[in-house]
Amino acid sequence: MSQTILLIGAGKIGRMIASMLQGTGDYHLRIADRVPAALERIQKRIPSAEIHTLNADSHPELLHLMQGCTAVISALSFRENPGVARAAQEAGINYFDLTEDRQTTAAVKEIADDAVPGQVFVPQCGLAPGFVTIITKHVMEWFDEIDTVRMRVGALPQHPTNALSYNLTWSTDGLINEYCNPCEEIHAHKIKNQHPLEGLEQFTLDGNVYEAFNTSGGLGTLCETMDGHVRELNYKTIRYPGHHMLMKFLLQDLRLADRRELLKDVMENAIPVTFQDVVIVFCTVRGNRNGQFVEKSDLRKLYAQEINGEQWSAIQLTTGAGICAVVDLVQQNLLSGTGLIRQEEVPFDMFINNRFGSYFETEKLLSEPSTFIK
């Protein structure tokens, strides 16, 4: 008998999650959103799904929809996740989300302390945090002693046409949050906060030049986990050259970081969405192995695909596959516990061999060394 899973959020990523899970035949989906048009679009593709309009701020409504479910997936904005997590705790069902927001994750961790036996809370699923955390932890396990960890992730248009060299590919709220909030890192063996958009660097991969800079949330809980075990650990977002300068102008010189709703309105009405994108996941670890100081990297490029007649962007595929793999592992009792499960606690081999995790099994493209230029 299939398990019933409540999916809250029927936007770009929610549709991907729904399509992936429904395709297995192992899950019955109950999908909720406050926007009827978004629900109707999903039901046209997945007629067997239950759809419900929902005010996610209503605790009674959340509890009502969780009845008969074994898990809830929140594909909502980070602001609404603590309320969903509280309802999940009360309903006694597993909880998963996509948040990159550090305060939201702290709230979910606190709620997870009250989990009933066998109930898990898995925040920060998806791509970054999410898969990048899992693969980086896997690379770190190759070393006897770790010195430096660099994590770089970008979702980029394949064919940039504007001055920002960027198109919207996922949540605008999440994007602005990453560009405006403090960025955690380990520097000189100590956990510190850095300013977003700082730490600009350029590097080459396969002959292409990119830039990267500090953004918030991509490390997930890895700083806390690796505290005392590494000298340096940081995360930066990859963009095409020139993007950083223009975003710094908008956010700092024009002070739009203090007017986020205005910035969101401008971006959503001026920067088009694209489904022709590429996701780059690049992690590099340096440390000691067998008495030598060595470096090991993992680079993956993932592209947009057409599946069952529908075009899906690379960010939809990677984010959807990231959370669906973890949900699948938990719901099939391959990954278990009580309370919080961190992304770095998900075994890489188990993840990559999962039917959803296999989307990340791409040819590694390290045909030449990367060059970092501060």
Disulfide bonds with the S-S distance in Angstrom:
none
